[in-house]
Amino acid sequence: MTKNISLSLKIIQINTSRIFADYLGTTISTGQIANNWTSYTWYNVNLRNLLVPIYNKYNKFNISLNNVITSS
């Protein structure tokens, strides 16, 4: 039996600004945008909250990346 839960991470959740200088030398608690907007890191993604329906039922989880969607 397979259970699926989806998570969508958007760069707008890190910061709404598209000006690179806004991130220069700053730490943003929700994530980091680097390498001229080609590298994204999200911090403190609470997978327990995401997996609430199945978190206490299973001991192991297989997490996989299914899609990366970008725009110009």
C-alpha positions as CSV (number, residue, x, y, z in Angstrom):
1,M,0.0,0.0,0.0
2,T,1.3,3.4,-1.0
3,K,0.4,6.7,0.6
4,N,1.2,10.0,-1.2
5,I,1.5,13.5,0.3
6,S,2.5,16.5,-1.9
7,L,4.6,19.5,-0.9
8,S,5.0,22.5,-3.0
9,L,8.0,24.8,-2.2
10,K,7.9,28.2,-3.9
11,I,10.7,30.8,-3.9
12,I,8.1,33.4,-3.0
13,Q,7.9,31.7,0.4
14,I,11.6,32.7,0.9
15,N,11.2,36.3,-0.2
16,T,9.1,38.1,-2.7
17,S,11.9,40.4,-3.9
18,R,13.6,39.5,-7.2
19,I,16.5,41.9,-6.6
20,F,19.7,40.0,-5.9
21,A,21.1,42.7,-3.7
22,D,18.2,42.2,-1.2
23,Y,19.8,38.9,-0.3
24,L,23.5,39.9,-0.3
25,G,24.9,39.3,3.2
26,T,21.6,38.6,4.8
27,T,20.2,35.4,6.4
28,I,16.5,34.8,5.8
29,S,14.9,32.4,8.2
30,T,12.7,30.6,5.7
31,G,15.4,29.9,3.1
32,Q,18.2,31.0,0.9
33,I,18.5,31.9,-2.8
34,A,22.0,31.7,-4.3
35,N,24.1,31.3,-7.4
36,N,22.3,34.0,-9.4
37,W,18.8,32.6,-8.7
38,T,19.7,29.0,-9.6
39,S,20.1,27.4,-6.2
40,Y,17.3,27.4,-3.6
41,T,17.4,26.1,0.0
42,W,14.4,26.1,2.4
43,Y,15.0,26.0,6.1
44,N,12.8,24.5,8.8
45,V,10.4,22.6,6.6
46,N,8.4,20.7,9.2
47,L,7.9,17.2,7.7
48,R,6.1,16.0,10.8
49,N,3.3,18.6,10.2
50,L,3.2,17.7,6.5
51,L,2.9,13.9,7.3
52,V,0.4,14.2,10.1
53,P,-2.0,11.7,8.6
54,I,0.7,9.0,8.5
55,Y,3.5,10.2,10.8
56,N,2.6,8.0,13.8
57,K,1.5,5.0,11.7
58,Y,4.9,4.3,9.9
59,N,8.5,4.2,11.0
60,K,10.1,4.9,7.6
61,F,9.3,7.2,4.7
62,N,10.5,7.4,1.2
63,I,10.9,11.0,0.1
64,S,11.4,11.7,-3.6
65,L,11.5,14.7,-5.8
66,N,9.0,14.3,-8.6
67,N,8.9,17.7,-10.4
68,V,10.9,20.9,-10.7
69,I,9.0,23.7,-12.5
70,T,10.7,26.9,-13.5
71,S,9.8,29.9,-15.5
72,S,11.8,32.6,-17.2
